[in-house]
Amino acid sequence: MSTESYTCSDCGEIVAVRRKAQHEEFWCTVLVADDGVHDILNDSPNSCSAPSAAMLVHDLNPRLAKIQNIELSSGLSLKFEEVSVFTDKISTGGSLWASEILLAEWLIREKVASADAVLELGCGACPCAGLTAAALGASALCTDKAEVITLAETNLRINAVNVSRARKSQVARENYDTLVYHWGSEIPPRISSLPISVVVMGDCIFNRSTHNPLLESITKLKAVFSFAPPKFILAFQRRGAEEAEFFRLARDQYNLSTAEVSDVEGLKSKLNLKSPNPHLEMCEVY
C-alpha cells in the first residue's frame, strides 16, 4: 500500500494520497456541529477558507435527505442523514435501522473501552454502532460497499464533535474510520492488522443472496483471529423465513453456532422507538 502523502492547500493537514478524495469531500478541517464550525482535529474555530456555520448538514452530501436524531442511554447524542430505501444502488443501506441502535446499546452495556477494536460489517450510511464504539474510547472500523461508505463518511463527519466529547479526546482516523469491504472477499490487511475484539452486524440477513458471502466473511475472520477470537454479535429483525434460513446455513454448511445475547429485552427497553418491536433480536455467532 502506498504511503505517499500530500499537504492539503486548504487546511494544511498532511494526508495520505490514497485518502485525497475522501479528505477533500468529507474531512477537510471544518464540520458543522450544533454549536458552530469546528476543526475536526482540535475542536477549535477554524480560520481557513470554510463554509459558514449556517451551512445545513445535508449540504455535506446532496444525496442525503432526512435527518434522524438519536439519544443513547449513555447520554451520547448522534445525528444521522439518511437516503430513501428506494434509492438506486443504496437501497436499505441508506437508512438507520433499529438493530443498529440495539448494537450500540449492547456496546454501552458491555463497556467497550480503549483497549478494544470494533469492526462493523455492513455498517450502512448510519453506523450507529461504530460511532458508539468510538465514543466509548474504542477504535472503530466501519465497512460496507463503496457507494454506502461514501454516505457513512458524511455521518462520521457530522458526529465527530459529539463522539470526541464523549470519549474525552479528539477522535482521529486511527480510531474512527471506514473501509470498503465486500463480504466473502479476502480479509484486507487493514482489518487483519487490528486487534479486533468485537465484530458487529446489524440487519444483514434479511436477503438470502447475502447469506453465503456474510458467512464466508465470518469464517475468514475467525481464521485470521484464531489466536484471539473476537465476539461476533448479530442484531436483526425477524421478518420471514430468510432469517431462519441464515441460521440453518450457518449451522449446516459453515459449522457455526449461535446463542442469544443475555437480556435482549433489557437492551430493547433502552431504545427510543415509537413502538415496541417484538421481532428485534440479537445473538452471538461462534
ABEGO torsion letter per residue (X at the ends): XBABBBBBAAAGBBBBAAAAAAAAAAABGBBBBAAEBBBAAAGBBBABBBBBAABBAAAABAABABBBBBBBAAGBBBBBBBBBAABBGAEAAABBBAAAAAAAAAAAAAGBBAABBBBBBGAEABBAAAAAAAAAGBBBBBBBBAAAAAAAAAAAAAAAAAAAAAAGBBBBAAABBBBBBBBGBBBBAAAAABBBABBBBBGAAABAAAAAAAAAAAAAAAAAAAABBBBBBBBBBBABAAAAAAAAAAAAAAGBBBBBBBGAAAAAAABBBABBBAABBBBBBX
